[in-house]
Amino acid sequence: MLSAAPSSRDKNILIVEDERIVAKELQRSLTTLGYRVPYTAASCDDALRLADTQRPDLVLVDIRIRGERDGIATAQELARRYRVPVIYLTAYADKHTVERAKHTEPYGYLLKPVKLEELRSAVEIAFHKHAVDETLRARERWVSTTLAALGDAVVSTDAQGRVNYANPAAEALLARGVDTLRETPFEAAVPLRDERSNVPVTPVTDCLRDRAVRHVDALLTRADGAERAISDSVSPLIDDRGELVGAVFVCHDVTDRRRMQREVEHNARLAALGTLAAGVAHDLSNPLSYVLANVSMSRDALREHRDDLVSNLADDLDAALSEALIGVNRVAAIVAELRTFSRPESGAAARIDLNRVVTSALRFVRSEVELRAVIVRDEGEAPPVIASESRLSQVVVNLVLNAAQASIRPRPADNPITVRTWTDGDGRACLSVSDRGRGIAAAHLPQIFEPFFSTRLDAGGTGLGLTLCHRIVSSLGGTLSVESAEGEGTTFIVRLPPAASDAPLRMSTVDEPVVVRARREVLVIDEEPLMRRLIARALQGEFLVTGARSVAEGLEFLRARRGWSLVLCDIGAAMASRVDLLDVLRDESPGLEHRVVFLTHGAASDRARAMLAAHAQRAIEKPFDARALVHEVRSLVAQIDRSAS
């Protein structure tokens, strides 16, 4: 007697046959083979009812059964509801019947009368094929679930490069549903461009052509027009016969990582620039100070005594000195910009009103801007911010002057510069400066905040102004962005986080009148004789100036007599000294330490800045011209006298 395979002994089989004798014969034969056949059904409704309670592992169904639904319709319903395999039984094998049955994907097809051996083979093959199909379906579910759970975008194609699958991450990245992607050529569905050359790239086409893995670093244009930077690879899909059946593209969005990487690189360049700036500013400050001051004093003296000179000679000398002064001032401006990179944290931070800072900055630049453009103020509500008032003013001044220099129309009235303040949806204080000038080329926009990059170097630009603005705004926790198009103008937008509501608000101060008694005594401690002579010459009209080459020599003068109004000490000389000038004065002449003012090179070291901060000491930065020095010394002496009284 024939017997079923051990793996099939516990299987239940349902027979759907409306001829009772045929059904009983099939039931007997299957039982003989070792299968369980507890029930038979004579109609589609009976079969569905039994399947719902018994859940058979296999159904043998006659194609032609009585009722509204024949065997093929019954098989379709059983497969849809219970995914049970079906074997058809029929005495008819016409072409039309076979075609209908074929579309239900049966696991076998037996002609009546059924021989026992044929029945056994069909049943075993059906069980085996169904088990294989279930395994494949489980694997497909596992693969599909895994791909759906991946954070990386996955897109597969056929051998012709047409998309046949995209996981949810790919749909989100592309901003397109999988239904709109399917059957679309990959390069149309996933448009990619080289990040540097902006030339379209075709990684799937290349991969299918060469049957090789292709690494991809590119810009992706989404369906909504947004651009994202992506990175990963495309691999060929090859079956077990070595045939190329498609390609799979895997990528992840690296836009944020690239931005962070650019910021790290940008900050590294700024750090290197800061080191360079410290050295350059230090080396240039002293010689620039006495060139600037001497040229300025020479021009002033010439103008004062020009009546004693031949008219033409006086005019020529005055023009030459004026041009020299312009050149020196430009060098001084470059040094001033450079030194900001060695001390970006300078300037006390406080809770300040952004609108008041803007008003003050615009008042400062208005006279220069009005030669080229008109300023249009659009003042809105903006929350207070935590910032250094002087540093934030520097940002406003730089942006407005840049806008003025970008103006291209001959009449100032035709070159409006709109300065707007408002609060954005995140509660940040916002400032924008917009012009209608020449605009910035799209190719230049990624470089606009890079050190030494400028679109107007031939007009005297240093390429540091926007870098400085970006650094200041970033140090305040804000962002500086740009929107521009050639020929249409440019808008720079500053966004700053709001200050905490309990931070004290700093109010602007007004300079008090300065009154200084004539011929006050000033001691200058500086290692460079030219600097000592420069300061003495600049101050000689109002002060008696004594020069000292070192702190030790300066202390001898200070101990020799009292009544010094001010001590100007070079910060380098103070740090080179074996004694602390301030500590010595505090011990020997209490109160005199408050009259010490340090001369700094702008790009001071961390040690020098710590020294100034620890003693809350005043400082005058080099380079300076004669008039600025006299005004500064006069103001300091008056302030110190008021504090001492």
Number of C-alpha atoms within 10 A of each C-alpha: 4 11 14 17 12 8 10 18 14 11 14 17 25 24 26 28 27 19 13 13 10 15 21 15 12 22 21 15 20 21 17 15 20 19 22 19 19 13 18 23 21 19 22 26 14 13 23 20 12 16 22 13 8 14 16 21 19 23 25 25 31 29 24 19 20 15 12 9 15 16 24 24 16 22 31 18 17 20 17 10 12 14 15 19 23 29 22 22 23 19 13 12 13 8 9 9 14 14 11 12 19 14 10 15 14 17 22 18 20 19 15 12 11 16 12 15 12 11 20 20 13 17 25 15 14 19 20 15 14 19 13 12 12 13 12 12 12 12 12 12 12 12 12 13 12 11 17 17 12 14 14 18 23 21 26 24 25 20 19 16 21 21 26 19 17 24 22 20 20 25 18 13 20 25 15 18 14 19 12 11 21 18 17 16 18 24 17 12 20 21 17 25 18 16 15 8 7 11 11 15 18 18 21 31 18 15 23 24 12 11 17 15 18 19 16 20 18 22 23 23 19 18 14 9 10 10 14 18 22 22 16 17 18 24 20 25 20 14 10 6 6 8 10 17 15 23 28 22 24 19 22 18 18 17 15 11 11 13 12 12 12 12 12 12 12 17 13 12 14 20 14 13 17 20 17 17 24 22 18 16 26 22 13 16 22 19 16 21 23 22 20 25 25 18 21 21 19 16 21 15 12 18 14 10 11 17 10 9 11 9 10 9 11 17 15 11 16 19 13 14 19 17 13 17 20 13 13 20 17 15 16 22 13 17 24 20 20 26 24 22 24 25 18 14 15 12 13 11 17 18 22 23 21 24 20 15 19 24 14 15 21 20 11 13 16 16 10 11 20 14 13 22 26 18 23 13 16 12 14 14 12 20 23 24 24 24 24 19 25 14 22 22 21 19 21 24 22 17 22 26 19 18 29 26 18 22 22 17 14 11 12 18 14 14 22 20 27 19 23 18 24 20 17 12 7 9 14 20 26 24 24 21 23 24 26 24 23 19 19 20 13 12 8 12 14 10 13 20 23 18 18 16 18 20 15 12 11 8 9 9 17 20 20 21 26 22 20 24 22 20 24 24 19 15 13 18 14 18 17 20 14 17 14 20 16 13 13 12 20 23 21 18 19 23 24 26 18 20 20 12 11 7 13 12 15 14 12 12 6 6 7 9 8 12 12 17 10 10 14 16 17 23 24 28 28 23 17 15 12 15 19 21 16 20 23 19 16 21 21 13 11 15 23 16 21 17 21 20 15 20 24 17 12 21 16 11 16 18 11 8 8 11 10 16 21 24 22 21 25 25 22 19 19 22 15 11 12 10 12 13 18 19 13 14 19 14 11 13 14 12 12 20 20 19 23 23 21 22 22 23 27 25 29 20 19 11 10 16 17 12 15 17 11 9 12 10 16 14 20 18 17 25 28 21 25 21 13 12 19 19 12 15 20 20 18 20 20 19 16 15 14 9 9 10 5
